[in-house]
Amino acid sequence: MKGRPPIQPIAERFPALEEQEVVLTFIAPGAKAVQVAGTFNGWRPEANPLEQTGAEEWTARLKLKSGQYEYRFVVDGVWSDDPQAGQTAVNPYGGLNSVFQVGLDDRTDLL
């Protein structure tokens, strides 16, 4: 096996597979708990509770690979739309899911 280059970690060979930080914020006056559920966590709100970062602002920091994700916020047990979402998609329950895109890692330019 002489002359073979050393094996690079997967993330260096395929930057799209590396997770990136995504920050979601939601304004919820008077809320006691805010969670987010989506395609990134199996639609389980308890997997990603948001942290209260201001009087009315709640924030979640997620580590996600590049791709498109659908989600909804859950405010005190009530599923809610994200008014800041740039895109939506119809869900099977007759409502809309919010959509966001995680782009490729900047290091892709090195390939």
Secondary structure, 3 states (H helix, E strand, C coil): CCCCCCCCCHHHHCHHHCCEEEEEEEECCCCCCEEEEECCCCCCHHHCECEECCCCEEEEEEEECCEEEEEEEEECCEEECCCCCCEEEECCCCCEEEEEEECCCHHHHHC
